[in-house]
Amino acid sequence: MPDDILYMRRALRLAAKGLGKVAPNPLVGCVIVKHGKIIADGWHKEYGREHAEVVALKQAGAKAKGAVMYVTLEPCAHWGHTPPCVEAVLAAGLKKVVIAMVDPNRLTRGKSVKKLRAAGVEVIMGVGELEARELNAGFIKYISRRMPYVTAKTAQTLDGRIAARSGDSKWITSSAAREISREKRNNFAAILVGVGTVLADDPGLDAPAKPIIKIVVDSGLRTPEKARLFHGTVAGQVILAVTDKAPKAKICRLERRGVVVICCPKKEGKVDLVFLFKALASRYISSILIEGGAAVIGSALKAGLVDELNIYLAPRILGDDQARASVSGLEALNVAQARNFCFTKVERIGSDLFLILKHL
């Protein structure tokens, strides 16, 4: 029904407010309606805090009896940091629950729907499901495959270059694009770069609104011990992915400072990114933003690890074969071997374009 779609869209907008704050939990929004009026709403605001349904039910109080709940994800049926939400939903005396999508977590999947229906609550499924699945694409991949959702970001010229042959890259994109790019770091659990980026730019890799996990892919552990990315961090916030080429004495020094060092097997002489990403998922890192360089992005693409591309495209052309490319190492011999993506968003930011592409 049209009203169902309207209320669910509101719930989805609320759910999105938790982006970057609730991982590895899903983004969930909830709206409670009675006699055609919204009487309460809520969203999951932070990992470990009350879920959206509980927030909304507390706000509604006794008015929830006989009302309709719109929720973007099936209420959880298991204990975590908080009690099962389905019990609170049942206790509230709601007459109907409209759910966008089933919970992909095997601990809940379909169980809450069955429990609600068994108690006589009308349940409608699938309203706004496509939007809900898009919103929680990272959670779905993480919970179903135990792998992080991976976004690779580049800021490049029209001819795909991120720096001139001299290494100069200041600034390819506009200040507006750089500011939005930095803000988007807040949406991820971790940011990842290769050691080449660390050596060339000495980036801080900070997010503006929260502490973010910083990961460096560094086979031989060349990251300087005074690199800027270590400044102001706490134990466990910096992760270095190395191989057996890394000097053990340096590993020990860094570990004493609270740096996490993951020794990975080699793939074509480099860190095996599949192994690394599985190890990161085991540490509850559910989303990763790769910010370079070209070789790391190429390796991640080659291994089939990239789910999404974020490209900031500047209206410039360098036209130099020796300028730095945004991606390298794929070695496609023909067009059929290219990695294929689908445009899902094109937005103008200042003088630049912002492109979002999803893996086909």
N, C-alpha and C positions, 0 to 999 in steps of 0.2 A: 504494500500500500504506500501511497505517496508520503503519508505522515511517518511511516516506519523509516523510510529512506532519509527524511529530513532529520529525525531525531538521531539516527545512526551517524549521519554526517557530523552532527554536533559532537557525538561521542568520539568519533575519529579525530576531530580537531583537538579535543581535549587530550586524547591519548598521545598525540604528537608533542605535547608540551613536556613529556618525560624523556624526549630524545637526548641521548648522551648521559642520562642520569640514572637509569634503572637497570642497565645491562649487568649481568646476563639475563635478567628478567625481561619479559615482553613489554611492549608499550600497550597500555590498556586505558580506555576511557569508558565512562558509564553515565547514563542519563536516566532519571526516573520520572515517569509521567503519570499524572492522574487527572481524569476528567479533561483531557486535552491540554493540560498545562504542565510545564516542567516544575517539579517540586524539589528536585535535588540533582546534583551532578558531581562528578569527581574524576580524578585520574591518578594513576600510579606515579607519584612524584619523585621517588628516590628508592634505590635498592635497599631492602630491609624494612621499609616503611609500609603502612597499610596499603592494600590493593585498592583499585578504583571502586569496586563494588562496595567495599566496607566504608570507604570515605563517603560515598553517596548515600548509603543506607543510614549512616550516623546523622547525616545532614537531614534526611527525610524523617527520621524518628518514627513515631506511630503512624504517620501519614502514608508510609510505605505499604501498609496493609491494603490489598486490593488494587495496587498500582501496577504499572508496566515498567520493566527495566530493559533498557537498551545497552548492551555491552559489546565491545569490539572483539572480545575473545571469550571462549567458554570459561566460566568461573573455575578456578582451580579446585581439585578434589584431594589434594595432598598437603601435608604439613611441610613448611619450609621455615623461613624466618617468621612467618605469620600462619595462623590457622587456615584451614580450607575455606575458601570464600563461599563454596556452595552451601555450607551449613548456615552461614549468615543470611544467604539469599532465601533459603527455606524457612528460617526462623522469622523472617520479615513478613511472611504472608502475602507475597506478591501473587497476582493472578496470572501474569504472563511474563516471559523473559524472551527477548529478541536478541539473538547472538549472531555476530557477523561471521565468525569462523570457529571451527573446532580447534581445541588446543592440540598442537602437534606433539606435546610432551606425553610420552607413553604413560606417565604417572596419572594423567588426567584424561587423555584422549577419549572423548565420548562418555566418560563415566559420569560427569556432572549432568550432562543432558539426560541420560537414563535416570539418574536419581531425581531430577526435577520432574520429569514426566511421570515417574512412579508415584510421586507425591501429589499428583494431580495438577501440577503447574503446566500451563500451555507453553510450549517452547517452539519458537520459529527460528530456523537456521538460514544462514546464507545472505541476509540483508547486508549489503556493502562488503561482501566477502572479498572481491577483487582489491578494493581499496585497503581493506584490513591486511590482506596478505602482502601487499606492496609495502605498507607501513612497517610490517614486522618481518620483512624478508631476511634481515640479519638474524633474528631470533629463530626463524624457521630453519635456516641452514645450520645454525649452531646447535639447536636442540635435536635435530634429526640426523645430522651428519657428524656432529662433534668437530666441526671446523669453523673458524671465524669467517664472517662475511668480509670480503676484501674489496676495497675501492682503491684504484690507482689514480693519482692526481698529477696532471702536468699543467704548466703554464707555458705556452709555446706560440711561435710565429705561425703564419699561414702555411709555411713550408715545413712545419714540424720540428723547429729548432728551439732549444731551451737556453742556448747561450751561443755567443760568437766563438770563433776558433780561439780567441784570446782567453776565453773563460768569462768574459763580461756578460752579465745577465741582468744588470740593473738599468732600467727596469723594462722587461719585455711587456708586461701587462700594466694596466692602469692601477692607480692607488686604490680605486674603488674595488677592483677585482681582487687585489691583494688582501684588502681588509675582509672581504667576504670569505675568501679562501681561508684566512686565519680563523675566522669565526666558526667555520664548518669543522674545525678540529674538535670543537666541543662535542660533536655528535658521535665521536668514536671512543672506543676503549683504549686504543693504542695508535701511535704513529710510528711508521717504520721507514728507515732510509738505509742506503748502502754506505759503506765506509768511505767511498769516494766522495759522497756528498759532505760527509763530516770533515774530511781533509780539505776539500775545496772551499767550503763555506763556513765551517764551524757554527752550525745552526744551534739555537737553543731548544728548538722543537717543543715549545710550550704552547698550551692552549690558553686562550684568554680568560676562561671562566672556571676552570677546574684543573686539578693535577691530572696529567695524562701519562700513561705508560709510554716510555721511549725505547724503541727497539732499533738496534744497529746490526745489520748483516755484515760480518767482518771476519772472513775466514782465518786470516792470520793475526787478528787482534792488533790492528794498526791504529785503532782509535786512541788519540792522545789522552793521557790520564788527567790532563787539565782542560779537556774539551768543555765547551760551554754547556753542552747538553747535561752535564753532571751538576751544574750549579743549582742549588736550592732544592735538590731532590731528596726524597726519603728512601730508606731501604726498600728494595724491590721495585722501585719506579723505573730504573734503567735495566734493560736486558740486552746483553751482547750475545749474538749467535756466532759461534766460532767453530772451527774444525780442529783436528789434531795438530795443525800447523801453529796454533796459538801458543806462545811461550807460557809455560806453567807458572813461572814466578810472577808474571804480570797478572795472570788469572787470579792468583792468590791475593795479590795486593788489591785488586779491584773488588774481589769478594769480601775482603775485610772491610771495605767501605760500604757494603750493602748492595753492590751491583750483582745482578743475577747473570751468570754466564752459563749458556746452554751449549754444550759441545755436540755438534751435529755431524752425521756422516757426510761424506762428500758426494756431490753429483756433478759430473763433468768438472771436477776440481774445485767446485764452489760449495757453499752451504746448501744442503738438500732442503729446499724450502717446504716441501711436503712434510718432511719430518718436523721441521721447525714449527709450522703452523699447527700441526697436531699437538705438539708440546705446548704451544701457546694456548690452544683451546683447553687443554687439561688444567691450565692456570686460570680458567674462567675468562679468558680474553675472547670476547665474542665478535668484535669488529676491529678491523685494522685499516688505517689509511696509509697507503704507500705514497710517499712524497718524492721518491727518486733514490738513486739516479736511473738513467736509461737502462743500465745493465740489470738492475734489480727488478725493474718493471718488466723488462723483457723476459727474465727468468721466471717471474711469477706468471706471465702470460703463457709462456712455453709449457709450464707445469699445469696449466688449466686452473689456476688458483684465483684469478681475478673475476669478480662478479660484476663489477661496475667500473666505468671510467668517468672521471670528472676532468674535463678539459677546459682550461681558460685560454681562449683563442684571441690573440692580439692581431690587429690589422697591419701586420708588418711582414716583410719578406727579407730574409738574409741572403738567400741564393748562393750559399757557400757550402760545398760538399764537406768541408772540414769543420763547419760549425757543429755544435753538439746536438745530436738528435734526441728527441724525447723518449724514444724506445730503441733498444738495440739488442742484438743477439738472437732474434727469432729465426733468421736465415731462411725465410720462405723462398723457395726457388721459383714458384709461380703463384698466380693469384689464388688458385685453388687451395694453397697451403696457408693463406692469410687467416688470422684470427678474426672472426666475424662478430660484430656488435650491432645493436639496434638503437637508434636515437630515441630517447624517451622524453627529453626536455631540451629546449633551446631558449636561452634567456639573454637579453642584452644587459650588460653591466658596464656603465660608463661607455668607453669606446670599444670594449671587448665583448665577446660572446662567451657565455657559459654553457657548455654542452654536458649532458648526462647521457651515457650510453650503457646499456645492459648487455651482458653476455648472452648470445643466442644458444 
